[in-house]
Amino acid sequence: MAELDKVPSSDAFYAVEPLQREEILTEVKDDVSAWRLIHWEGETNYSFPSGHTIFAAAVAIFWGAILMAEGYGLLASLVVGWASVVAASRLWLGMHWAVDVFASIASPL
């Protein structure tokens, strides 16, 4: 929404009253995906860290290590790729800041 010049920042969007938020979402509905609108309508703020990313990173580390040790490098790469897509989706959806995602990736280590 900030890229569409509807709000100065994401923090500003969540700081406005719910009625104003609804008006902003109505203005941008033709410019963003329906999926993002659903999340923006239901969310009230960002969270630190990203639970989705922590889960994906933990799965990738655990299963990736096992698969690599057993000689399944391609399958391990697919698991890591899946985890990367999960992390990227949190940013793309606008649900988290980059610091949330990077801290989440580092936390299972």
C-alpha positions as CSV (number, residue, x, y, z in Angstrom):
1,M,0.0,0.0,0.0
2,A,2.9,2.3,0.6
3,E,4.2,1.5,-2.9
4,L,0.7,2.6,-4.2
5,D,1.0,5.9,-2.2
6,K,-2.0,5.1,-0.1
7,V,-0.2,5.2,3.2
8,P,3.3,6.4,4.1
9,S,4.3,3.1,5.7
10,S,2.8,-0.2,6.9
11,D,3.0,1.1,10.4
12,A,0.8,4.0,9.4
13,F,-1.8,1.7,8.0
14,Y,-2.1,-0.3,11.2
15,A,-2.1,3.0,13.2
16,V,-5.3,4.3,11.6
17,E,-8.8,3.6,12.8
18,P,-10.5,0.4,11.5
19,L,-12.9,2.4,9.3
20,Q,-10.0,4.3,7.7
21,R,-8.2,1.0,7.1
22,E,-11.3,-0.4,5.4
23,E,-11.4,2.7,3.1
24,I,-7.8,2.3,2.2
25,L,-8.3,-1.4,1.4
26,T,-11.3,-0.5,-0.8
27,E,-9.1,1.9,-2.8
28,V,-6.3,-0.7,-3.4
29,K,-8.5,-3.7,-4.1
30,D,-8.0,-3.5,-7.8
31,D,-4.2,-3.1,-7.5
32,V,-3.3,-6.0,-5.2
33,S,-4.1,-9.7,-5.0
34,A,-7.2,-10.8,-3.2
35,W,-5.0,-13.0,-1.0
36,R,-3.1,-9.9,0.3
37,L,-6.4,-8.1,1.0
38,I,-7.6,-11.0,3.1
39,H,-4.5,-10.8,5.3
40,W,-4.5,-7.1,5.5
41,E,-8.1,-7.1,6.7
42,G,-7.5,-9.7,9.4
43,E,-4.1,-8.7,10.7
44,T,-3.5,-6.0,13.2
45,N,0.2,-5.9,13.3
46,Y,3.4,-7.6,12.3
47,S,4.9,-10.2,14.7
48,F,8.4,-11.1,15.7
49,P,9.6,-13.7,14.9
50,S,7.7,-15.4,12.1
51,G,6.3,-18.7,13.3
52,H,5.9,-20.0,9.8
53,T,9.5,-19.4,9.0
54,I,10.8,-20.9,12.2
55,F,8.8,-24.1,11.5
56,A,10.1,-24.2,7.9
57,A,13.7,-23.6,8.9
58,A,13.5,-26.2,11.6
59,V,12.1,-28.8,9.2
60,A,14.7,-27.9,6.5
61,I,17.5,-28.2,9.0
62,F,16.3,-31.5,10.5
63,W,15.2,-33.3,7.4
64,G,17.9,-31.7,5.2
65,A,20.6,-33.0,7.4
66,I,19.1,-36.5,7.5
67,L,18.5,-36.6,3.8
68,M,22.1,-35.3,3.1
69,A,23.6,-37.9,5.4
70,E,21.6,-40.7,3.6
71,G,22.8,-39.4,0.2
72,Y,19.5,-37.8,-1.0
73,G,21.0,-34.4,-1.9
74,L,18.3,-33.6,-4.5
75,L,15.5,-34.2,-2.0
76,A,17.3,-32.2,0.7
77,S,17.6,-29.3,-1.8
78,L,13.9,-29.5,-2.4
79,V,13.2,-29.3,1.3
80,V,15.5,-26.3,1.6
81,G,13.8,-24.7,-1.5
82,W,10.3,-25.2,0.1
83,A,11.5,-23.5,3.3
84,S,12.9,-20.6,1.3
85,V,9.5,-20.2,-0.5
86,V,7.8,-20.2,2.9
87,A,10.1,-17.4,4.2
88,A,9.7,-15.4,1.0
89,S,6.0,-15.7,1.1
90,R,5.9,-14.0,4.6
91,L,7.6,-11.0,3.0
92,W,5.6,-11.0,-0.2
93,L,2.3,-11.2,1.7
94,G,3.4,-8.2,3.8
95,M,3.0,-10.2,7.0
96,H,6.5,-9.7,8.3
97,W,9.6,-7.4,8.1
98,A,12.8,-8.9,6.8
99,V,14.3,-8.9,10.3
100,D,11.4,-11.1,11.5
101,V,12.2,-13.6,8.8
102,F,16.0,-13.6,9.2
103,A,15.8,-13.9,12.9
104,S,13.4,-16.8,12.4
105,I,15.8,-18.6,10.1
106,A,18.6,-18.1,12.6
107,S,16.6,-19.3,15.7
108,P,16.7,-23.1,15.0
109,L,20.4,-22.9,14.5
